[in-house]
Every structure is written in C-alpha cells, then in structure tokens.
C-alpha cells in the first residue's frame, strides 16, 4: 500500500509565508521551525511555471487519451514545491499524468521520491533506490517527515 495524505488536512500551522509568487502564501506542509524566505529559488520558480503551464492542457493532451490535469492537483503540487523550497530541497522533475494526476520528483544520487497528487489533490509517494522500490515509510504530516523518510530509508 502506498502511504497517502490529504493536503487539505495539513493546514497547520495556519500562518503565512512570504513569497515572490503572489505575495503571501499559506504555510502548508511546513512547520513552525521553518525559516521564511522573501522569494523562491530559481529552481522553484521554474518548476512552478511548468506546473502552471499544466492548466492549459486539455483532455487527450498527449494524443493517447490522457485526462486534463486536475486544477486541485496542480494547486497542491505548487504548494508542495513552495514548501520544499522553504526547506531548501530542489525539485528534479514534474509531469502531468495519464489520469489527471501531477507528479513531483526529488532526486539525490540514485535515490528518488515520486510524489503524486490525484485529481482531488490528495498525495501519495513512492521511494526508489537505483530504480528499485524501497519499503514504503509511514504516512507523514509535514514535508520534513517526507524528507526524513526519503533520506533515511535503508
């Protein structure tokens, strides 16, 4: 079973962080120990622009019958990328999926984590090492728990 979480359930704390993307951004996924930046990194800015481009995709965007990417999935992926950026973690890849989901991938050497946001904005993740699926960790409440699992799965 793939651990999953609902981004909408992870609104605590309810403070906001400053961002170059539209001023104030809800501080989802991040905990109170986060150091807030006044702007996002070049990596996050480029990734967010790519994610925003997914709003323009229509059904059958790949000519193989793929669903239009979910607006909720795109929004939650953008919030996730902002939280990763606040944690200093760059995103290596994003993509729209066949069923309207959004993929956000992190990579560190041969280890990677794929985080999928479904059409309702709910996330699930898989961790790989050398292309092999590792034993999935427990569900997490913050981006820091995901990063800890990603870095520490044996």
C-alpha positions as YAML, in Angstrom:
chain: A
units: angstrom
residues:
- id: 1
  name: UNK
  ca: [0.00, 0.00, 0.00]
- id: 2
  name: UNK
  ca: [1.26, 3.47, -0.89]
- id: 3
  name: UNK
  ca: [1.16, 5.84, 2.09]
- id: 4
  name: UNK
  ca: [-1.13, 8.75, 1.34]
- id: 5
  name: UNK
  ca: [-2.11, 12.04, 2.86]
- id: 6
  name: UNK
  ca: [-4.57, 14.79, 2.20]
- id: 7
  name: UNK
  ca: [-3.01, 18.18, 1.71]
- id: 8
  name: UNK
  ca: [-6.24, 19.86, 2.79]
- id: 9
  name: UNK
  ca: [-5.88, 18.14, 6.18]
- id: 10
  name: UNK
  ca: [-2.35, 19.51, 6.61]
- id: 11
  name: UNK
  ca: [-3.14, 23.18, 7.08]
- id: 12
  name: UNK
  ca: [-1.44, 23.59, 10.45]
- id: 13
  name: UNK
  ca: [0.14, 25.92, 11.31]
- id: 14
  name: UNK
  ca: [-2.14, 28.47, 9.73]
- id: 15
  name: UNK
  ca: [0.36, 31.30, 9.43]
- id: 16
  name: UNK
  ca: [1.53, 32.52, 6.06]
- id: 17
  name: UNK
  ca: [4.93, 32.78, 4.42]
- id: 18
  name: UNK
  ca: [6.07, 35.50, 2.08]
- id: 19
  name: UNK
  ca: [6.67, 34.51, -1.50]
- id: 20
  name: UNK
  ca: [7.63, 36.22, -4.71]
- id: 21
  name: UNK
  ca: [4.71, 34.31, -6.21]
- id: 22
  name: UNK
  ca: [1.74, 36.46, -5.34]
- id: 23
  name: UNK
  ca: [2.88, 37.91, -2.04]
- id: 24
  name: UNK
  ca: [1.61, 35.81, 0.86]
- id: 25
  name: UNK
  ca: [1.28, 32.06, 0.52]
- id: 26
  name: UNK
  ca: [-0.44, 29.72, 3.00]
- id: 27
  name: UNK
  ca: [2.19, 27.96, 5.05]
- id: 28
  name: UNK
  ca: [1.10, 24.42, 4.26]
- id: 29
  name: UNK
  ca: [3.39, 21.46, 4.81]
- id: 30
  name: UNK
  ca: [5.92, 23.50, 6.74]
- id: 31
  name: UNK
  ca: [6.28, 23.51, 10.48]
- id: 32
  name: UNK
  ca: [6.91, 26.40, 12.82]
- id: 33
  name: UNK
  ca: [10.68, 25.86, 12.66]
- id: 34
  name: UNK
  ca: [10.79, 26.88, 9.00]
- id: 35
  name: UNK
  ca: [12.91, 29.88, 8.14]
- id: 36
  name: UNK
  ca: [10.82, 32.01, 5.81]
- id: 37
  name: UNK
  ca: [12.32, 33.44, 2.65]
- id: 38
  name: UNK
  ca: [11.20, 36.59, 0.89]
- id: 39
  name: UNK
  ca: [11.44, 34.91, -2.51]
- id: 40
  name: UNK
  ca: [11.57, 31.48, -4.08]
- id: 41
  name: UNK
  ca: [14.66, 29.92, -5.63]
- id: 42
  name: UNK
  ca: [15.25, 29.79, -9.36]
- id: 43
  name: UNK
  ca: [14.55, 26.04, -9.22]
- id: 44
  name: UNK
  ca: [11.16, 26.51, -7.53]
- id: 45
  name: UNK
  ca: [10.26, 29.42, -9.79]
- id: 46
  name: UNK
  ca: [10.92, 27.35, -12.92]
- id: 47
  name: UNK
  ca: [9.07, 24.33, -11.53]
- id: 48
  name: UNK
  ca: [6.07, 26.46, -10.56]
- id: 49
  name: UNK
  ca: [5.95, 28.00, -14.05]
- id: 50
  name: UNK
  ca: [5.97, 24.50, -15.53]
- id: 51
  name: UNK
  ca: [3.20, 23.38, -13.15]
- id: 52
  name: UNK
  ca: [1.15, 26.45, -14.05]
- id: 53
  name: UNK
  ca: [1.50, 25.55, -17.74]
- id: 54
  name: UNK
  ca: [-0.44, 22.35, -16.97]
- id: 55
  name: UNK
  ca: [-3.59, 24.49, -16.51]
- id: 56
  name: UNK
  ca: [-3.57, 24.96, -20.29]
- id: 57
  name: UNK
  ca: [-3.60, 21.22, -21.10]
- id: 58
  name: UNK
  ca: [-6.86, 19.78, -22.39]
- id: 59
  name: UNK
  ca: [-8.15, 16.22, -22.30]
- id: 60
  name: UNK
  ca: [-6.16, 13.98, -24.67]
- id: 61
  name: UNK
  ca: [-3.22, 16.42, -24.39]
- id: 62
  name: UNK
  ca: [-0.79, 13.64, -25.31]
- id: 63
  name: UNK
  ca: [-2.97, 12.18, -28.13]
- id: 64
  name: UNK
  ca: [-3.21, 8.93, -26.12]
- id: 65
  name: UNK
  ca: [-6.42, 9.80, -24.23]
- id: 66
  name: UNK
  ca: [-4.87, 11.32, -21.10]
- id: 67
  name: UNK
  ca: [-7.16, 13.26, -18.79]
- id: 68
  name: UNK
  ca: [-6.91, 17.02, -18.34]
- id: 69
  name: UNK
  ca: [-4.73, 17.70, -15.26]
- id: 70
  name: UNK
  ca: [-6.81, 18.42, -12.17]
- id: 71
  name: UNK
  ca: [-6.74, 22.05, -11.01]
- id: 72
  name: UNK
  ca: [-6.70, 20.84, -7.40]
- id: 73
  name: UNK
  ca: [-3.73, 18.55, -8.11]
- id: 74
  name: UNK
  ca: [-1.83, 21.43, -9.73]
- id: 75
  name: UNK
  ca: [-2.57, 23.77, -6.80]
- id: 76
  name: UNK
  ca: [-1.44, 21.22, -4.22]
- id: 77
  name: UNK
  ca: [1.70, 20.42, -6.22]
- id: 78
  name: UNK
  ca: [2.56, 24.14, -6.31]
- id: 79
  name: UNK
  ca: [2.07, 24.41, -2.53]
- id: 80
  name: UNK
  ca: [4.25, 21.33, -2.08]
- id: 81
  name: UNK
  ca: [7.01, 22.81, -4.26]
- id: 82
  name: UNK
  ca: [6.91, 26.05, -2.26]
- id: 83
  name: UNK
  ca: [7.26, 24.07, 0.96]
- id: 84
  name: UNK
  ca: [10.16, 22.06, -0.45]
- id: 85
  name: UNK
  ca: [11.81, 25.31, -1.49]
- id: 86
  name: UNK
  ca: [11.44, 26.71, 2.03]
- id: 87
  name: UNK
  ca: [13.14, 23.52, 3.23]
- id: 88
  name: UNK
  ca: [15.96, 24.02, 0.74]
- id: 89
  name: UNK
  ca: [15.06, 20.94, -1.31]
- id: 90
  name: UNK
  ca: [15.14, 21.31, -5.11]
- id: 91
  name: UNK
  ca: [12.66, 19.52, -7.36]
- id: 92
  name: UNK
  ca: [14.19, 17.50, -10.18]
- id: 93
  name: UNK
  ca: [11.14, 16.79, -12.34]
- id: 94
  name: UNK
  ca: [7.40, 17.44, -12.65]
- id: 95
  name: UNK
  ca: [4.89, 15.94, -15.07]
- id: 96
  name: UNK
  ca: [1.20, 15.63, -15.78]
- id: 97
  name: UNK
  ca: [-0.05, 12.04, -15.61]
- id: 98
  name: UNK
  ca: [-2.43, 9.96, -17.65]
- id: 99
  name: UNK
  ca: [-5.31, 10.19, -15.16]
- id: 100
  name: UNK
  ca: [-5.08, 13.93, -14.41]
- id: 101
  name: UNK
  ca: [-2.57, 13.49, -11.58]
- id: 102
  name: UNK
  ca: [0.58, 15.55, -11.10]
- id: 103
  name: UNK
  ca: [4.00, 14.06, -10.36]
- id: 104
  name: UNK
  ca: [6.69, 15.89, -8.38]
- id: 105
  name: UNK
  ca: [10.04, 14.08, -8.23]
- id: 106
  name: UNK
  ca: [13.03, 14.67, -5.97]
- id: 107
  name: UNK
  ca: [16.36, 13.02, -6.67]
- id: 108
  name: UNK
  ca: [19.50, 12.65, -4.60]
- id: 109
  name: UNK
  ca: [22.09, 10.47, -6.33]
- id: 110
  name: UNK
  ca: [20.46, 7.13, -7.08]
- id: 111
  name: UNK
  ca: [17.62, 7.70, -4.60]
- id: 112
  name: UNK
  ca: [14.40, 9.37, -5.65]
- id: 113
  name: UNK
  ca: [10.95, 10.03, -4.29]
- id: 114
  name: UNK
  ca: [7.91, 10.39, -6.53]
- id: 115
  name: UNK
  ca: [5.03, 12.33, -5.03]
- id: 116
  name: UNK
  ca: [1.72, 12.08, -6.90]
- id: 117
  name: UNK
  ca: [-1.23, 14.44, -6.43]
- id: 118
  name: UNK
  ca: [-4.51, 12.89, -7.63]
- id: 119
  name: UNK
  ca: [-7.49, 14.74, -9.10]
- id: 120
  name: UNK
  ca: [-8.71, 15.60, -5.57]
- id: 121
  name: UNK
  ca: [-5.30, 16.96, -4.55]
- id: 122
  name: UNK
  ca: [-4.50, 14.01, -2.28]
- id: 123
  name: UNK
  ca: [-0.86, 12.99, -2.31]
- id: 124
  name: UNK
  ca: [0.88, 9.66, -2.21]
- id: 125
  name: UNK
  ca: [4.55, 8.80, -2.59]
- id: 126
  name: UNK
  ca: [7.00, 6.09, -3.57]
- id: 127
  name: UNK
  ca: [10.71, 5.97, -2.72]
- id: 128
  name: UNK
  ca: [13.20, 4.34, -5.09]
- id: 129
  name: UNK
  ca: [16.88, 3.46, -4.87]
- id: 130
  name: UNK
  ca: [18.66, 2.56, -8.12]
- id: 131
  name: UNK
  ca: [15.23, 2.22, -9.71]
- id: 132
  name: UNK
  ca: [14.11, -0.36, -7.14]
- id: 133
  name: UNK
  ca: [11.07, 0.39, -5.00]
- id: 134
  name: UNK
  ca: [12.04, 0.53, -1.34]
- id: 135
  name: UNK
  ca: [9.81, -0.46, 1.55]
- id: 136
  name: UNK
  ca: [7.37, 2.42, 1.91]
- id: 137
  name: UNK
  ca: [7.67, 4.51, 5.08]
- id: 138
  name: UNK
  ca: [4.80, 5.53, 7.32]
- id: 139
  name: UNK
  ca: [2.45, 8.36, 6.25]
- id: 140
  name: UNK
  ca: [3.78, 11.82, 7.08]
- id: 141
  name: UNK
  ca: [2.31, 15.08, 8.33]
- id: 142
  name: UNK
  ca: [4.91, 17.58, 7.07]
- id: 143
  name: UNK
  ca: [7.36, 17.95, 4.22]
- id: 144
  name: UNK
  ca: [10.11, 17.40, 6.79]
- id: 145
  name: UNK
  ca: [8.78, 13.96, 7.64]
- id: 146
  name: UNK
  ca: [8.76, 13.06, 3.94]
- id: 147
  name: UNK
  ca: [12.32, 14.32, 3.52]
- id: 148
  name: UNK
  ca: [13.44, 12.39, 6.61]
- id: 149
  name: UNK
  ca: [11.89, 9.18, 5.23]
- id: 150
  name: UNK
  ca: [13.38, 9.84, 1.80]
- id: 151
  name: UNK
  ca: [16.87, 10.30, 3.17]
- id: 152
  name: UNK
  ca: [16.78, 7.57, 5.83]
- id: 153
  name: UNK
  ca: [15.01, 4.53, 4.36]
- id: 154
  name: UNK
  ca: [17.60, 1.72, 4.48]
...
